[in-house]
Amino acid sequence: MRERIHEILRDECAIPDHSQVVVAVSGGPDSICLFHLISGLPYHSTIAHFDHQLRPESGEELKFVKTIAESMGIPFYSQSLNVREFAASENIGIEEAARKARYEFLFHVAAETESQAVITAHHADDQVETILMNFIRGAGLKGLAGMSYCQHPTFSEKIRLVRPLLDFKKEEILAYCGDNNLQFLIDESNYESVYFRNRIRNQLIPLLSEYNPSFIGTVLRNQKA
């Protein structure tokens, strides 16, 4: 996995060795796996954690990630924001508000640390969810192509958003965490049906997989075709 991550960063996204990068770490298995992989590569990392204040345990997650950073001597940045209040003030949904606030924070950290990239832990299962969400919303071919390894988002013209885990399924990430004895936290809100993405993940994909047990792999192959 680490070799492929390096290829994506260096070759697909043109992030040279020894570059400054910001790694978004929530404390869940995906981001913990990502940071462990990045920490073994020739990059200068900063950990950034955004606390949405949507759950009582979010403060403990912030402390957990901060402890990891301090134990490794890695620069650490965090921000806490009441996303419900932010959504109301912006007159947008909570999911959109959470995404907007989080990325604004991450790219602010990247600019302050003169980093070339913000690296997130989006993986293959997230890719399938995104494609299905875009399809349901009526997206065109661009939306059905899903997420790319790297892009210049609206948050910055110079700093890239990089997703090097897109080749790996959730089961592979969990196996990596187990093989390397990595500790992580579970966000129980991922199982709540109140959010659109969660309904796709927990209801629609399992249903479609009853018709095609290889549904996730099928979508990923079509997305890359």
Backbone as JSON, one array per atom type, in Angstrom:
{
  "sequence": "MRERIHEILRDECAIPDHSQVVVAVSGGPDSICLFHLISGLPYHSTIAHFDHQLRPESGEELKFVKTIAESMGIPFYSQSLNVREFAASENIGIEEAARKARYEFLFHVAAETESQAVITAHHADDQVETILMNFIRGAGLKGLAGMSYCQHPTFSEKIRLVRPLLDFKKEEILAYCGDNNLQFLIDESNYESVYFRNRIRNQLIPLLSEYNPSFIGTVLRNQKA",
  "N": [[0.82, -1.21, 0.0], [1.92, 1.25, 0.8], [3.85, 1.79, -1.16], [2.24, 2.18, -3.43], [0.78, 4.42, -2.62], [2.84, 6.28, -2.53], [3.51, 6.4, -5.25], [1.18, 7.55, -6.29], [1.15, 10.08, -5.03], [3.63, 11.15, -5.87], [3.84, 10.66, -8.71], [1.25, 10.74, -9.93], [0.17, 13.04, -8.83], [2.17, 14.9, -8.73], [3.66, 15.63, -6.43], [6.56, 16.3, -5.07], [9.17, 14.38, -3.43], [9.99, 15.1, -0.02], [8.38, 17.28, 0.24], [6.23, 19.65, 1.91], [3.29, 18.64, 3.53], [-0.19, 18.49, 4.41], [-1.97, 16.4, 6.46], [-5.16, 15.23, 6.81], [-6.63, 14.19, 9.69], [-8.98, 12.38, 11.32], [-9.21, 10.53, 13.29], [-10.44, 8.17, 12.92], [-10.4, 4.82, 11.4], [-9.68, 5.06, 8.65], [-8.28, 7.54, 8.27], [-6.27, 7.23, 10.16], [-4.9, 5.01, 9.16], [-4.08, 6.18, 6.73], [-2.36, 8.26, 7.68], [-0.37, 6.72, 8.93], [0.72, 5.41, 6.74], [1.68, 7.61, 5.21], [3.52, 8.64, 7.0], [5.68, 6.98, 6.72], [6.88, 7.76, 4.42], [8.92, 9.96, 2.35], [8.1, 12.72, 3.24], [7.24, 15.89, 4.69], [5.19, 16.12, 7.23], [2.16, 17.6, 8.48], [-0.31, 17.32, 10.92], [-3.78, 17.74, 10.76], [-6.78, 18.42, 12.4], [-10.27, 18.55, 12.43], [-12.89, 19.54, 14.42], [-16.2, 18.98, 14.42], [-18.13, 19.36, 16.31], [-20.53, 17.97, 16.48], [-21.15, 15.76, 17.87], [-21.16, 14.37, 21.21], [-18.78, 13.06, 21.86], [-16.81, 14.17, 20.3], [-14.87, 15.91, 21.24], [-13.16, 14.21, 22.63], [-12.1, 12.8, 20.54], [-10.59, 14.74, 19.29], [-8.61, 15.12, 21.27], [-7.46, 12.59, 21.19], [-6.28, 12.45, 18.61], [-4.51, 14.59, 18.81], [-2.8, 13.65, 20.8], [-1.54, 11.56, 19.43], [-0.11, 13.02, 17.49], [1.58, 14.58, 19.13], [3.06, 12.58, 20.41], [4.64, 11.69, 18.35], [6.02, 13.87, 17.63], [5.0, 15.53, 15.66], [3.88, 18.39, 13.89], [0.82, 19.92, 14.87], [-2.47, 20.92, 14.16], [-5.65, 22.24, 14.99], [-9.21, 22.78, 14.86], [-12.25, 23.8, 16.3], [-15.67, 23.87, 15.72], [-19.04, 24.82, 15.88], [-20.97, 23.18, 13.88], [-23.67, 22.96, 13.31], [-24.72, 25.48, 14.0], [-23.23, 26.99, 12.23], [-24.19, 26.04, 9.78], [-26.82, 26.96, 9.9], [-26.4, 29.72, 9.9], [-25.32, 30.07, 7.39], [-27.32, 29.21, 5.87], [-27.47, 26.61, 4.76], [-27.33, 22.99, 4.28], [-26.44, 20.61, 6.88], [-24.51, 18.65, 6.16], [-23.28, 19.83, 3.91], [-22.35, 22.17, 5.12], [-20.54, 21.13, 6.99], [-18.62, 20.01, 5.32], [-17.73, 22.32, 3.92], [-16.72, 23.99, 6.01], [-14.74, 22.34, 7.08], [-12.92, 21.98, 4.92], [-12.14, 24.6, 4.41], [-10.75, 25.12, 6.75], [-8.66, 23.16, 6.56], [-7.29, 23.96, 4.25], [-6.49, 26.47, 5.03], [-4.65, 25.81, 7.02], [-2.79, 24.5, 5.39], [-1.89, 26.61, 3.79], [-0.72, 28.23, 5.74], [1.36, 26.62, 6.64], [2.86, 26.44, 4.41], [2.41, 24.31, 2.66], [2.24, 21.86, 0.02], [0.12, 20.26, -0.49], [-3.12, 19.11, 0.58], [-4.01, 16.24, 2.18], [-6.34, 13.7, 2.1], [-8.39, 11.0, 3.44], [-10.11, 9.64, 1.69], [-11.5, 6.76, 0.25], [-11.89, 3.7, -1.76], [-14.52, 2.74, -1.29], [-15.78, 5.1, -0.48], [-15.63, 6.38, -2.9], [-17.46, 4.95, -4.51], [-19.83, 5.53, -3.14], [-19.93, 8.3, -3.58], [-20.22, 8.43, -6.37], [-22.74, 7.23, -6.67], [-24.32, 9.04, -5.23], [-23.99, 11.33, -6.83], [-25.18, 10.4, -9.17], [-27.84, 10.0, -8.37], [-28.52, 12.61, -7.84], [-28.59, 13.61, -10.35], [-26.27, 14.17, -11.82], [-23.96, 14.94, -14.48], [-21.74, 13.33, -16.88], [-19.26, 13.99, -15.82], [-19.71, 14.07, -13.05], [-20.33, 11.39, -12.64], [-17.92, 10.26, -12.99], [-16.69, 10.4, -10.6], [-14.45, 10.94, -7.79], [-11.16, 12.33, -8.16], [-7.63, 11.48, -8.04], [-6.17, 13.77, -7.46], [-6.73, 17.3, -7.27], [-7.26, 20.8, -7.99], [-8.95, 22.48, -5.82], [-11.79, 24.72, -5.19], [-11.01, 26.03, -2.96], [-8.36, 26.73, -3.08], [-5.96, 27.91, -5.42], [-3.41, 27.05, -5.73], [-2.67, 25.05, -3.91], [-2.94, 21.57, -3.76], [-5.62, 19.18, -3.53], [-5.46, 15.99, -2.37], [-6.11, 12.53, -2.79], [-5.01, 9.75, -1.95], [-5.84, 7.17, -1.25], [-7.77, 6.1, -2.88], [-7.63, 3.8, -4.41], [-8.02, 1.72, -2.71], [-10.06, -0.51, -0.84], [-12.41, -0.36, 1.91], [-12.21, -2.65, 3.51], [-9.59, -3.43, 3.07], [-8.22, -1.34, 4.24], [-8.97, -1.59, 6.94], [-7.83, -4.08, 7.42], [-5.13, -3.42, 7.14], [-4.81, -1.69, 9.32], [-5.24, -3.54, 11.39], [-3.12, -5.36, 10.95], [-0.97, -3.77, 11.56], [-1.35, -3.05, 14.14], [-2.76, -0.68, 14.78], [-4.33, 1.86, 16.59], [-7.61, 3.19, 16.69], [-10.54, 5.32, 16.48], [-14.13, 4.95, 16.45], [-16.62, 6.5, 14.61], [-19.75, 6.77, 15.54], [-21.84, 8.07, 14.34], [-21.72, 7.53, 11.69], [-23.41, 5.5, 11.19], [-25.93, 6.44, 11.32], [-29.05, 7.15, 9.82], [-29.8, 9.66, 9.1], [-28.22, 11.25, 7.5], [-27.53, 11.83, 4.04], [-25.35, 10.54, 2.66], [-24.85, 8.46, 4.44], [-27.18, 6.95, 4.21], [-26.9, 6.02, 1.63], [-24.59, 4.48, 1.98], [-25.28, 2.62, 4.03], [-27.77, 1.58, 3.41], [-28.59, 1.65, 0.59], [-26.33, 0.63, -0.94], [-25.84, -1.97, 0.29], [-28.31, -3.15, -0.49], [-28.2, -3.09, -3.33], [-26.01, -4.72, -3.61], [-27.06, -7.17, -3.06], [-28.17, -7.91, -5.44], [-25.96, -7.9, -7.05], [-23.2, -9.24, -5.9], [-20.65, -8.3, -6.32], [-20.84, -5.61, -6.57], [-19.6, -3.14, -5.73], [-16.97, -3.4, -6.76], [-17.65, -3.56, -9.47], [-18.72, -1.0, -10.03], [-16.43, 0.53, -9.58], [-14.7, -0.42, -11.58], [-16.1, 0.39, -13.88], [-16.01, 3.13, -13.49], [-13.35, 3.71, -13.93], [-13.04, 3.08, -16.53]],
  "CA": [[0.0, 0.0, 0.0], [2.74, 2.47, 0.91], [4.48, 2.05, -2.45], [1.23, 2.75, -4.32], [0.52, 5.78, -2.12], [3.97, 7.1, -2.96], [3.36, 6.59, -6.69], [0.09, 8.5, -6.54], [1.59, 11.41, -4.61], [4.78, 11.62, -6.66], [3.67, 10.58, -10.16], [-0.09, 11.17, -10.37], [-0.17, 14.37, -8.3], [3.34, 15.76, -8.83], [4.11, 16.1, -5.12], [7.92, 15.77, -4.95], [9.66, 13.96, -2.12], [10.43, 16.14, 0.91], [7.43, 18.39, 0.25], [5.36, 19.84, 3.07], [1.92, 18.23, 3.26], [-1.12, 18.47, 5.53], [-2.76, 15.17, 6.47], [-6.39, 15.37, 7.59], [-6.78, 13.0, 10.55], [-10.17, 12.46, 12.17], [-9.07, 9.56, 14.37], [-11.05, 6.93, 12.46], [-9.45, 3.88, 10.78], [-9.21, 5.5, 7.34], [-7.26, 8.58, 8.39], [-5.14, 6.68, 10.92], [-4.18, 4.22, 8.16], [-3.44, 7.13, 5.82], [-1.22, 8.92, 8.3], [0.68, 5.73, 9.15], [1.37, 5.2, 5.45], [2.41, 8.83, 4.85], [4.65, 8.84, 7.93], [6.81, 6.18, 6.26], [7.34, 8.28, 3.13], [9.79, 11.14, 2.51], [7.37, 13.98, 3.23], [7.2, 16.61, 5.97], [3.75, 16.13, 7.48], [1.45, 18.29, 9.55], [-1.63, 16.72, 11.16], [-4.85, 18.71, 10.98], [-8.02, 17.78, 12.87], [-11.4, 19.47, 12.52], [-13.94, 19.07, 15.33], [-17.47, 19.54, 13.98], [-18.99, 19.55, 17.49], [-21.84, 17.4, 16.21], [-21.36, 14.63, 18.77], [-20.54, 14.61, 22.52], [-17.45, 12.47, 21.95], [-15.89, 14.78, 19.35], [-13.74, 16.48, 21.98], [-12.22, 13.12, 22.94], [-11.42, 12.47, 19.29], [-9.56, 15.77, 19.12], [-7.52, 14.8, 22.2], [-6.82, 11.36, 20.71], [-5.41, 12.77, 17.48], [-3.45, 15.46, 19.32], [-1.85, 12.8, 21.51], [-0.74, 10.88, 18.41], [0.82, 13.99, 16.91], [2.59, 14.95, 20.13], [3.93, 11.43, 20.67], [5.53, 11.53, 17.21], [6.69, 15.14, 17.36], [4.47, 16.05, 14.4], [3.08, 19.61, 14.07], [-0.61, 19.62, 14.97], [-3.41, 22.04, 14.12], [-7.04, 21.81, 15.15], [-10.24, 23.81, 14.96], [-13.56, 23.33, 16.74], [-16.72, 24.77, 15.23], [-20.4, 24.3, 15.96], [-21.38, 23.12, 12.48], [-25.12, 23.22, 13.2], [-24.9, 26.93, 14.0], [-22.63, 27.48, 10.99], [-25.13, 25.7, 8.7], [-27.96, 27.87, 10.0], [-25.96, 31.07, 9.53], [-25.05, 30.07, 5.96], [-28.55, 28.74, 5.21], [-27.15, 25.41, 3.99], [-27.49, 21.77, 5.05], [-25.35, 20.27, 7.79], [-23.44, 17.96, 5.43], [-22.57, 20.83, 3.11], [-21.67, 23.07, 6.04], [-19.41, 20.4, 7.56], [-17.59, 19.92, 4.27], [-17.2, 23.66, 3.66], [-15.92, 24.44, 7.14], [-13.56, 21.48, 7.2], [-11.93, 22.26, 3.87], [-11.61, 25.95, 4.64], [-9.74, 24.97, 7.81], [-7.52, 22.39, 6.07], [-6.49, 24.75, 3.31], [-5.87, 27.54, 5.81], [-3.46, 25.21, 7.63], [-1.82, 24.24, 4.33], [-1.29, 27.89, 3.41], [0.12, 28.7, 6.86], [2.55, 25.77, 6.73], [3.46, 26.44, 3.08], [2.32, 22.93, 2.17], [1.85, 21.71, -1.39], [-1.09, 19.45, -0.65], [-3.95, 18.61, 1.67], [-4.22, 14.82, 1.88], [-7.48, 13.15, 2.83], [-8.44, 9.53, 3.47], [-11.18, 9.08, 0.87], [-11.08, 5.45, -0.28], [-12.7, 3.16, -2.85], [-15.93, 2.69, -0.9], [-16.25, 6.48, -0.57], [-15.77, 6.68, -4.32], [-18.73, 4.37, -4.96], [-20.89, 6.34, -2.53], [-19.97, 9.6, -4.25], [-20.77, 8.22, -7.71], [-24.18, 6.99, -6.52], [-24.92, 10.3, -4.82], [-24.02, 12.19, -8.0], [-26.16, 9.84, -10.1], [-29.18, 10.28, -7.85], [-28.74, 14.06, -7.95], [-28.7, 13.97, -11.75], [-25.01, 14.7, -12.33], [-23.55, 14.52, -15.81], [-20.66, 12.35, -16.96], [-18.18, 14.39, -14.92], [-20.08, 13.62, -11.71], [-20.29, 9.93, -12.58], [-16.51, 9.84, -12.96], [-16.29, 10.34, -9.21], [-13.34, 11.75, -7.3], [-9.85, 12.08, -8.75], [-6.53, 11.4, -7.07], [-5.79, 15.11, -7.04], [-7.39, 18.4, -7.95], [-7.13, 22.13, -7.41], [-10.33, 22.83, -5.46], [-12.11, 26.14, -5.13], [-10.42, 26.61, -1.75], [-7.01, 27.21, -3.35], [-5.5, 27.74, -6.79], [-2.04, 26.53, -5.73], [-2.54, 23.85, -3.07], [-3.75, 20.47, -4.29], [-6.33, 18.23, -2.68], [-4.97, 14.68, -2.81], [-6.82, 11.39, -2.2], [-4.2, 8.61, -2.4], [-6.39, 5.87, -0.87], [-8.91, 5.77, -3.73], [-7.48, 2.45, -4.97], [-8.13, 0.71, -1.65], [-11.38, -0.67, -0.23], [-12.46, -0.24, 3.37], [-11.74, -3.9, 4.12], [-8.12, -3.41, 3.01], [-7.77, -0.36, 5.23], [-9.14, -2.2, 8.26], [-6.82, -5.14, 7.53], [-3.84, -2.75, 7.37], [-4.8, -1.24, 10.72], [-5.07, -4.72, 12.22], [-1.77, -5.92, 10.77], [0.02, -2.85, 12.15], [-1.78, -2.76, 15.52], [-3.07, 0.74, 14.87], [-5.51, 2.2, 17.38], [-8.45, 4.2, 16.06], [-11.86, 5.52, 17.07], [-15.25, 4.75, 15.54], [-17.63, 7.55, 14.61], [-21.03, 6.07, 15.5], [-22.79, 8.79, 13.5], [-21.66, 6.95, 10.35], [-24.47, 4.5, 11.05], [-27.22, 7.11, 11.42], [-29.65, 7.31, 8.49], [-30.23, 11.04, 8.91], [-27.4, 11.86, 6.46], [-27.69, 11.25, 2.71], [-24.27, 9.59, 2.38], [-25.03, 7.28, 5.29], [-28.25, 6.13, 3.64], [-26.29, 5.35, 0.48], [-23.64, 3.49, 2.49], [-25.84, 1.6, 4.91], [-29.02, 1.02, 2.91], [-28.65, 1.41, -0.85], [-25.27, -0.26, -1.43], [-26.14, -3.36, 0.65], [-29.42, -3.63, -1.3], [-27.71, -3.34, -4.68], [-25.08, -5.84, -3.54], [-27.84, -8.41, -3.08], [-28.34, -8.24, -6.85], [-24.62, -8.13, -7.58], [-22.27, -9.26, -4.77], [-19.43, -7.57, -6.68], [-21.32, -4.3, -7.02], [-18.6, -2.08, -5.51], [-15.92, -3.59, -7.76], [-18.2, -3.25, -10.79], [-18.79, 0.46, -10.16], [-15.06, 1.05, -9.67], [-14.17, -0.74, -12.92], [-16.75, 1.26, -14.85], [-15.55, 4.49, -13.25], [-12.0, 3.87, -14.48], [-13.05, 2.72, -17.97]],
  "C": [[0.86, 1.26, 0.0], [3.39, 2.81, -0.43], [3.49, 2.68, -3.43], [0.88, 4.17, -3.91], [1.61, 6.74, -2.61], [3.87, 7.4, -4.46], [2.3, 7.64, -7.0], [0.52, 9.92, -6.18], [2.65, 11.97, -5.56], [4.46, 11.71, -8.15], [2.32, 11.11, -10.64], [-0.38, 12.62, -9.98], [1.0, 15.34, -8.26], [3.71, 16.43, -7.5], [5.5, 15.52, -4.89], [8.25, 15.29, -3.53], [10.15, 15.18, -1.34], [9.54, 17.38, 0.89], [6.72, 18.47, 1.6], [3.94, 19.44, 2.67], [1.11, 18.28, 4.55], [-1.95, 17.2, 5.41], [-3.97, 15.38, 7.38], [-6.63, 14.09, 8.37], [-7.96, 13.21, 11.49], [-10.03, 11.58, 13.41], [-9.71, 8.23, 14.03], [-10.03, 6.06, 11.75], [-8.88, 4.38, 9.46], [-8.07, 6.5, 7.47], [-6.05, 8.12, 9.2], [-4.27, 5.83, 10.0], [-3.41, 5.15, 7.23], [-2.21, 7.76, 6.45], [-0.07, 7.95, 8.54], [1.45, 5.47, 7.86], [2.23, 6.41, 5.06], [3.64, 9.02, 5.73], [5.87, 8.01, 7.54], [7.36, 6.62, 4.92], [8.14, 9.57, 3.34], [9.05, 12.47, 2.33], [7.41, 14.59, 4.63], [5.72, 16.87, 6.27], [3.35, 17.05, 8.62], [0.1, 17.59, 9.69], [-2.63, 17.84, 11.42], [-6.13, 17.97, 11.34], [-9.1, 18.83, 13.03], [-12.49, 18.83, 13.37], [-15.24, 19.76, 14.97], [-18.43, 19.85, 15.13], [-20.41, 19.04, 17.25], [-22.18, 16.26, 17.15], [-20.64, 14.9, 20.1], [-19.09, 14.13, 22.59], [-16.42, 13.14, 21.04], [-14.67, 15.41, 20.04], [-12.7, 15.43, 22.33], [-11.45, 12.72, 21.69], [-10.31, 13.47, 19.01], [-8.35, 15.46, 20.01], [-6.75, 13.58, 21.72], [-5.84, 11.66, 19.58], [-4.25, 13.66, 17.93], [-2.38, 14.65, 20.04], [-0.95, 12.05, 20.53], [0.31, 11.82, 17.83], [1.94, 14.34, 17.89], [3.56, 13.81, 20.39], [4.95, 11.22, 19.56], [6.28, 12.81, 16.87], [6.26, 15.77, 16.05], [3.69, 17.34, 14.67], [1.59, 19.3, 13.99], [-1.43, 20.9, 14.98], [-4.82, 21.49, 14.3], [-7.95, 23.03, 15.16], [-11.53, 23.15, 15.4], [-14.6, 24.36, 16.32], [-18.07, 24.09, 15.37], [-21.0, 24.33, 14.56], [-22.88, 23.35, 12.32], [-25.39, 24.73, 13.14], [-24.35, 27.53, 12.71], [-23.57, 27.23, 9.81], [-26.31, 26.66, 8.7], [-27.58, 29.28, 9.54], [-25.72, 31.19, 8.03], [-26.27, 29.65, 5.14], [-28.27, 27.57, 4.27], [-27.33, 24.19, 4.88], [-26.26, 21.46, 5.89], [-24.2, 19.59, 7.06], [-22.61, 18.93, 4.6], [-21.77, 21.77, 4.0], [-20.42, 22.41, 6.63], [-18.27, 20.32, 6.55], [-16.93, 21.27, 4.04], [-16.27, 24.13, 4.77], [-14.63, 23.64, 7.27], [-12.5, 21.82, 6.16], [-11.35, 23.67, 3.99], [-10.5, 25.9, 5.7], [-8.5, 24.28, 7.27], [-6.65, 23.21, 5.13], [-5.88, 25.98, 3.97], [-4.59, 27.02, 6.46], [-2.38, 24.99, 6.56], [-1.13, 25.53, 3.9], [-0.32, 28.38, 4.48], [1.41, 27.91, 6.96], [3.3, 25.67, 5.41], [3.52, 25.02, 2.51], [1.85, 22.91, 0.72], [0.53, 20.97, -1.54], [-1.8, 19.25, 0.68], [-4.31, 17.18, 1.29], [-5.34, 14.27, 2.75], [-7.58, 11.64, 2.61], [-9.61, 8.95, 2.69], [-10.69, 7.8, 0.19], [-12.09, 4.95, -1.31], [-14.18, 3.1, -2.51], [-16.55, 4.08, -0.92], [-16.49, 6.87, -2.02], [-17.11, 6.18, -4.86], [-19.9, 5.18, -4.41], [-21.06, 7.67, -3.26], [-20.59, 9.47, -5.64], [-22.28, 8.02, -7.64], [-24.91, 8.27, -6.12], [-25.05, 11.24, -6.02], [-25.07, 11.72, -9.01], [-27.58, 10.18, -9.67], [-29.52, 11.77, -7.99], [-28.83, 14.52, -9.4], [-27.44, 14.56, -12.34], [-24.75, 14.19, -13.73], [-22.4, 13.53, -15.75], [-19.52, 12.69, -16.0], [-18.47, 13.91, -13.49], [-19.99, 12.12, -11.56], [-18.87, 9.4, -12.64], [-15.98, 9.78, -11.54], [-15.14, 11.27, -8.87], [-12.04, 11.37, -8.01], [-8.79, 12.01, -7.66], [-6.16, 12.79, -6.57], [-6.53, 16.16, -7.87], [-7.02, 19.71, -7.27], [-8.55, 22.58, -7.07], [-10.54, 24.34, -5.41], [-11.47, 26.82, -3.93], [-9.02, 27.18, -2.01], [-6.64, 26.95, -4.8], [-4.13, 27.06, -6.85], [-1.92, 25.2, -4.99], [-3.48, 22.76, -3.57], [-4.45, 19.69, -3.18], [-6.02, 16.85, -3.22], [-5.68, 13.57, -2.04], [-6.11, 10.09, -2.59], [-4.74, 7.23, -2.02], [-7.52, 5.4, -1.79], [-8.82, 4.37, -4.35], [-7.81, 1.36, -3.97], [-9.52, 0.7, -1.02], [-11.27, -0.58, 1.29], [-11.9, -1.48, 4.04], [-10.22, -3.98, 4.1], [-7.55, -2.46, 4.05], [-7.86, -0.94, 6.64], [-8.11, -3.31, 8.47], [-5.44, -4.55, 7.8], [-3.74, -2.28, 8.81], [-4.58, -2.41, 11.67], [-3.66, -5.28, 12.15], [-0.72, -5.07, 11.45], [-0.35, -2.4, 13.56], [-2.07, -1.27, 15.73], [-4.36, 0.95, 15.65], [-6.3, 3.3, 16.66], [-9.78, 4.28, 16.79], [-12.94, 5.32, 16.01], [-16.26, 5.87, 15.72], [-19.0, 6.88, 14.44], [-22.05, 6.78, 14.62], [-22.76, 8.29, 12.06], [-22.78, 5.95, 10.11], [-25.86, 5.12, 11.15], [-27.77, 7.41, 10.03], [-30.07, 8.74, 8.19], [-29.46, 11.71, 7.76], [-27.51, 11.09, 5.15], [-26.62, 10.2, 2.42], [-24.43, 8.32, 3.21], [-26.12, 6.37, 4.75], [-27.75, 5.37, 2.41], [-25.42, 4.2, 0.96], [-24.32, 2.31, 3.18], [-27.11, 0.94, 4.39], [-28.96, 0.67, 1.42], [-27.58, 0.43, -1.34], [-25.49, -1.7, -0.99], [-27.29, -3.95, -0.17], [-28.96, -3.98, -2.71], [-26.74, -4.53, -4.7], [-25.78, -7.18, -3.44], [-28.06, -8.86, -4.52], [-27.0, -8.56, -7.51], [-23.63, -8.07, -6.43], [-20.97, -8.5, -5.04], [-19.74, -6.14, -7.1], [-20.26, -3.21, -6.87], [-17.48, -2.19, -6.55], [-16.39, -3.24, -9.15], [-18.25, -1.75, -11.03], [-17.39, 1.03, -10.34], [-14.45, 0.76, -11.03], [-14.79, 0.17, -13.97], [-16.26, 2.71, -14.71], [-14.18, 4.74, -13.89], [-11.94, 3.59, -15.98], [-12.99, 3.97, -18.86]]
}
